[in-house]
Amino acid sequence: MKTTKYRVWDKVRKKMFNILALTFDTQSQAPFAVSVLGRSWEPIAKFELLQWTGLSDQESKDVYEGDLIKIGSSYYEVIWSDNEASFQLKDNTLQQKAPIQEVSKGKVVGHRFEDR
């Protein structure tokens, strides 16, 4: 079975957290609440939910949606494309895309929520 992992960006505290547990609404099947280390259940609306791509960078670090990847001298953001139904790399300066498999040639250098 394929492993699915998530992490969350706390919109209020401006900090990334690994998820301990995630609940879903029984009617809509949408994420409902999240539990992170040292805190009780909180509404998902307080967080940005970010999914693991299933891939790692050249240093074996897990790559998540929203991560910034440096490949050579170029920087890419990991995005989800609804049109392609897959993760992709988007070059922020040229607005070009690259296949997500290219992350194995690069390094995670941050995420889209950090000041750049």
N, C-alpha and C positions, 0 to 999 in steps of 0.2 A: 504494500500500500504506500502511496506517495505521502511524504511528510509535508504538512502545511504548517508554517510558522509565521507569527506576526510579532511586531513590536508596535509601540505607540509613542507618538509625540504629544506630550502634555501641553495643550495650548495656553494654559494659565501659567504654569511653572516654567515653561520654555525649556523642557528637558525630555530626553528620550528614555523610555522605560521598556524593559522586557516584560512580556505579559506572563502572569502566573495562571490566569484563567480568563475565559471569555464566554459570555452567555449570549444566547440568541433569542429573539422574540419568537414564540411558538407559532404565531399566525403568519407573520411576514418572512420569517427566517433571517431577518436582518440582525446584525450585531446589536446588542442591547446594553450590556454593561461589561466593564473590564475590572480585573483585579491586578494590581501591581505590588511589588514588594513594599511592605510597611504601610500599606493603605487598604482600606476596605473597598468593597464594590463601589464603583462610580459609573455614572452614565457615560456611554460611549461618546456622546456629543462633546465632552470635555477633551477628547483626544482625536488625533488623526491616526487612523489605523493603517499600518504599512505592512504589506505582505512580502515574504521572502521569495525571491525569484527562483530558488532551487539551485542557484549557482554561487560560486565563490570567486574572489579576485585572485591575482597571482600570489598573494600571501595567505591564501586559504581562509580569508575573512568572508563570512556570509554577506551576500549582496541583497539589499532590500529596495523596494520601491522608494523613490525619493533620494537615494544615495547619489553622491557625486563621485564619478570615476575619472581618473586621469589615465589616458592611454597615449603614450608618447608625449606630445606637447599639447594635446587636445583634452578638453574637459567635457564630460557628458553627464546628463542626469538620467537616472533610471525612471522610466515612465511606463504606465500601462496604456496600451492603445486599444480602445474599444473596437476600432475598425479592423485591426489585425487580430484582436483577441489574444494578445501576447504582450510580454514586456519588451521594451525597446530602449535603446540609448539615444538620447536627443542631444545634439550639439547646440548649446545655448547661443552661440555667436552666429552660426551659419544656418540655424534651424534645419539641419540635416539629421537624419536618423541612421543608426547603425544597428546591426543584429545584436541581440542581447548576449550572444555567445562570446562577443569580443571582451566582455568583462574579465575573462580569464587572462587577458593580456595586459590588464590595467590594475590600478590600485584604488580602493575606496579612500577618498580624501576628505569626506564630510557628507553632509546631507543638505537638502534644500532649505531647511529651517534655520540653518546657521547664517549669521551675517557674513556676507562675502565682500 
